[in-house]
Amino acid sequence: MCGRFTLRTPAADIERAFDVTVPEVESRYNIAPTQPVMGVRQKPDGKRREVVALRWGLVPSWADDVKIGSRMINARAETVARKPAFRKAFARRRCLIVADGFYEWQETEGKKQPYYIHKKGDGPYAFAGLWEHWERDRQAVDSCTIVVTEANELLAPIHDRMPVIVPPDDYEDWLDPASDQKRLEAILQPFPSELLDVYPVNRFVNNPKNDSMKCVERTDGAEGASGRI
């Protein structure tokens, strides 16, 4: 799954990576569900991309209350095309969720040890996302979910799931409403282990109210399921 992530990358680097215009943003070290996240989606003209703020936790258009979104922060790659809450968004409203790292927790001896996962060399990347527009009683919300798949070999000792990281060459196909299901399913694969780095971090990150560089500081002495990660 994916329940927390980071976005520390300067706006100029995000603009270059995604071919969009980005307002100045503050570094975020502990992005949590129901908070706003940075999404990239295709504009209605189909030729350009736009950056939008999306509430993390997808709220289907038919929902009676936005609170349902807290239970829909992730969508499983294996069933996303069939699940009533996600299938319409998967067919027509796909987006990229901009990030540069995420956290997973491994339970050992009754305690949960957080780990930070990021690309080698750092820099921004994109989670595969879906978005929806919801309106009730003069309240309007654009929300999103992050698609998750089975963990790669690097992360499997920590957790059995991981977010889908979309390769830059696949951004256009993921955002294009005309892309067919077979093409989309080919994108929903575990990211290569050799391109990622993982290390243990302080349990300071466990509290979503904590949002500082301390969240990503390396901690010595944590053990993985099959030894030190």
C-alpha positions as a printed NumPy array, in Angstrom:
array([[  0.   ,   0.   ,   0.   ],
       [  0.995,   3.632,   0.128],
       [ -0.086,   5.626,   3.174],
       [  2.53 ,   8.398,   3.39 ],
       [  4.933,  10.039,   0.982],
       [  7.164,  13.064,   0.435],
       [  7.568,  15.898,  -2.039],
       [ 10.708,  17.934,  -1.361],
       [ 11.676,  18.674,  -4.955],
       [ 11.94 ,  22.332,  -6.068],
       [  9.203,  23.566,  -8.394],
       [ 11.635,  24.119, -11.294],
       [ 12.699,  20.459, -11.244],
       [  9.063,  19.317, -11.23 ],
       [  8.33 ,  21.555, -14.212],
       [ 11.159,  19.984, -16.205],
       [ 10.169,  16.45 , -15.267],
       [  6.468,  16.791, -16.113],
       [  6.322,  19.603, -18.691],
       [  3.972,  21.717, -16.567],
       [  3.875,  25.06 , -14.803],
       [  4.21 ,  24.707, -11.038],
       [  3.584,  27.356,  -8.387],
       [  6.142,  27.645,  -5.61 ],
       [  5.53 ,  24.895,  -3.063],
       [  6.844,  24.144,   0.404],
       [  8.756,  20.941,   1.027],
       [  6.579,  18.228,   2.535],
       [  8.033,  15.286,   4.423],
       [  4.955,  13.44 ,   5.663],
       [  2.03 ,  13.715,   3.252],
       [ -0.949,  11.817,   4.666],
       [ -4.444,  10.76 ,   3.495],
       [ -7.127,  13.489,   3.23 ],
       [ -4.412,  16.111,   2.689],
       [ -3.969,  17.93 ,  -0.647],
       [ -1.44 ,  16.39 ,  -3.029],
       [  0.048,  17.581,  -6.307],
       [ -1.546,  15.927,  -9.331],
       [ -0.774,  16.216, -13.032],
       [ -3.589,  15.557, -15.476],
       [ -4.389,  16.207, -19.104],
       [ -6.227,  19.414, -19.921],
       [ -9.587,  19.142, -21.717],
       [ -7.917,  20.136, -25.014],
       [ -5.929,  16.891, -24.834],
       [ -2.705,  18.633, -25.817],
       [ -1.391,  20.043, -22.564],
       [ -0.983,  19.054, -18.932],
       [ -2.   ,  20.922, -15.816],
       [ -1.029,  20.8  , -12.151],
       [ -3.941,  20.498,  -9.736],
       [ -4.416,  20.088,  -5.997],
       [ -6.262,  16.846,  -5.242],
       [ -7.593,  15.567,  -1.925],
       [ -5.927,  12.224,  -1.21 ],
       [ -8.682,   9.623,  -0.855],
       [-10.941,   9.162,  -3.86 ],
       [-14.556,  10.272,  -3.473],
       [-16.737,   8.68 ,  -6.201],
       [-19.255,  10.991,  -7.843],
       [-22.098,   8.875,  -6.419],
       [-20.918,   9.057,  -2.803],
       [-23.104,  10.772,  -0.206],
       [-20.198,  12.071,   1.873],
       [-16.531,  12.949,   1.295],
       [-15.612,  10.829,   4.329],
       [-15.702,   7.748,   2.108],
       [-12.428,   8.961,   0.63 ],
       [-10.485,   8.028,   3.765],
       [-11.099,   4.37 ,   2.86 ],
       [-10.036,   4.811,  -0.776],
       [ -6.485,   6.115,  -0.604],
       [ -5.247,   3.147,  -2.673],
       [ -6.627,   1.093,  -5.564],
       [ -5.291,  -2.391,  -6.297],
       [ -3.84 ,  -2.74 ,  -9.792],
       [ -5.333,  -6.213, -10.162],
       [ -8.936,  -5.04 ,  -9.685],
       [ -8.925,  -1.307, -10.461],
       [-10.589,  -1.8  , -13.857],
       [-13.541,  -3.672, -12.27 ],
       [-14.197,  -2.122,  -8.862],
       [-17.298,   0.136,  -8.958],
       [-15.509,   2.888,  -7.012],
       [-12.595,   3.052,  -9.447],
       [-13.542,   1.659, -12.856],
       [-14.903,   4.898, -14.369],
       [-11.919,   6.904, -13.2  ],
       [ -9.572,   4.194, -14.488],
       [-11.235,   4.386, -17.89 ],
       [-11.263,   8.185, -18.285],
       [ -9.695,  10.106, -15.377],
       [ -6.127,   9.024, -14.785],
       [ -3.507,  11.315, -13.32 ],
       [  0.066,  11.395, -12.068],
       [  0.667,  12.004,  -8.361],
       [  3.966,  13.86 ,  -7.968],
       [  6.288,  12.489,  -5.262],
       [  9.953,  11.885,  -4.533],
       [  9.75 ,   9.206,  -1.849],
       [  7.33 ,   7.137,   0.224],
       [  7.218,   5.212,   3.488],
       [  6.361,   1.642,   4.356],
       [  6.203,  -0.015,   7.783],
       [  7.522,  -3.429,   8.743],
       [  6.252,  -5.114,  11.882],
       [  8.943,  -6.811,  13.962],
       [  8.643,  -7.939,  17.586],
       [  5.359,  -6.12 ,  17.997],
       [  6.737,  -2.783,  16.773],
       [  6.408,  -1.122,  13.386],
       [  9.635,   0.158,  11.885],
       [  9.215,   2.79 ,   9.128],
       [ 11.368,   2.717,   6.005],
       [ 11.873,   5.435,   3.414],
       [ 11.968,   4.474,  -0.266],
       [ 13.201,   6.804,  -2.995],
       [ 14.83 ,   6.691,  -6.407],
       [ 18.586,   6.41 ,  -6.522],
       [ 19.873,   9.89 ,  -7.204],
       [ 16.626,  11.339,  -5.853],
       [ 14.461,  13.601,  -8.021],
       [ 10.706,  13.608,  -8.626],
       [  8.668,  10.734, -10.003],
       [  5.   ,   9.887, -10.479],
       [  2.637,   7.474,  -8.822],
       [ -0.148,   6.137, -11.032],
       [ -3.274,   7.943,  -9.859],
       [ -6.984,   8.239, -10.579],
       [ -9.065,  11.339,  -9.923],
       [-12.764,  12.147,  -9.502],
       [-14.937,  15.244,  -9.206],
       [-17.639,  15.255,  -6.508],
       [-20.331,  17.851,  -5.745],
       [-23.028,  18.083,  -3.079],
       [-24.808,  21.054,  -1.502],
       [-22.497,  23.655,  -3.029],
       [-19.412,  21.718,  -1.963],
       [-17.049,  20.53 ,  -4.705],
       [-14.028,  18.263,  -4.267],
       [-11.477,  16.907,  -6.718],
       [ -9.944,  13.809,  -5.132],
       [ -7.541,  11.03 ,  -6.03 ],
       [ -6.277,   7.565,  -5.21 ],
       [ -2.878,   5.939,  -5.748],
       [ -2.73 ,   2.628,  -7.613],
       [ -0.703,  -0.063,  -5.84 ],
       [  0.722,  -3.372,  -7.034],
       [  2.74 ,  -6.261,  -5.611],
       [  6.081,  -5.333,  -4.055],
       [  9.323,  -5.782,  -5.962],
       [ 12.173,  -7.91 ,  -4.557],
       [ 13.695,  -4.977,  -2.673],
       [ 10.53 ,  -4.094,  -0.77 ],
       [  9.015,  -7.551,  -0.301],
       [ 10.785,  -8.116,   3.06 ],
       [  9.121,  -4.928,   4.35 ],
       [  5.647,  -4.99 ,   2.807],
       [  3.816,  -7.04 ,   0.177],
       [  2.505,  -4.001,  -1.758],
       [  3.988,  -0.835,  -3.254],
       [  2.676,   2.128,  -5.242],
       [  2.895,   1.951,  -9.025],
       [  5.664,   4.305, -10.171],
       [  5.051,   5.333, -13.787],
       [  8.168,   5.537, -15.999],
       [  8.488,   8.948, -17.741],
       [  8.138,   7.318, -21.174],
       [  4.661,   6.139, -20.097],
       [  3.327,   9.464, -18.801],
       [  1.571,  10.293, -22.063],
       [ -0.164,   6.921, -22.367],
       [ -1.243,   6.942, -18.712],
       [ -2.822,  10.382, -19.062],
       [ -4.418,   9.785, -22.469],
       [ -8.138,   8.883, -22.042],
       [ -7.934,   6.96 , -25.326],
       [ -5.326,   4.443, -24.115],
       [ -6.687,   0.899, -24.139],
       [ -6.823,  -1.366, -21.1  ],
       [ -4.017,  -3.68 , -22.208],
       [ -1.645,  -0.722, -22.549],
       [ -2.633,   0.581, -19.123],
       [ -2.244,  -2.808, -17.457],
       [  1.28 ,  -3.032, -18.88 ],
       [  2.137,   0.148, -16.95 ],
       [  0.812,  -1.204, -13.641],
       [  3.934,  -3.185, -12.772],
       [  6.361,  -3.124,  -9.82 ],
       [  9.134,  -0.576, -10.292],
       [ 12.588,  -2.154, -10.82 ],
       [ 14.398,  -2.807,  -7.534],
       [ 17.756,  -1.685,  -8.893],
       [ 16.444,   1.863,  -9.401],
       [ 15.346,   2.347,  -5.783],
       [ 17.025,   2.825,  -2.425],
       [ 15.476,   1.995,   0.964],
       [ 16.61 ,   2.74 ,   4.499],
       [ 15.099,   2.791,   8.02 ],
       [ 13.941,   6.109,   9.474],
       [ 12.941,   7.392,  12.901],
       [  9.464,   6.573,  14.235],
       [  8.982,  10.342,  14.356],
       [  7.287,   9.908,  10.958],
       [  4.56 ,   7.734,  12.492],
       [  2.68 ,  10.855,  13.608],
       [  1.215,  12.576,  10.523],
       [  1.428,  15.901,  12.368],
       [  5.21 ,  15.705,  12.176],
       [  6.418,  17.256,   8.931],
       [ 10.115,  18.076,   8.869],
       [ 13.449,  16.759,   7.59 ],
       [ 13.621,  14.535,  10.658],
       [ 11.059,  12.26 ,   8.966],
       [ 13.59 ,  11.167,   6.327],
       [ 16.664,  10.964,   8.532],
       [ 18.337,   7.575,   8.433],
       [ 18.213,   5.483,  11.611],
       [ 20.845,   2.852,  12.413],
       [ 20.115,  -0.579,  13.848],
       [ 16.745,  -1.443,  12.244],
       [ 16.388,  -5.023,  11.094],
       [ 14.393,  -6.259,   8.123],
       [ 12.362,  -9.443,   7.869],
       [ 15.351, -11.349,   6.467],
       [ 18.19 ,  -9.306,   7.978],
       [ 19.332,  -5.747,   7.617],
       [ 17.792,  -3.885,   4.667]])
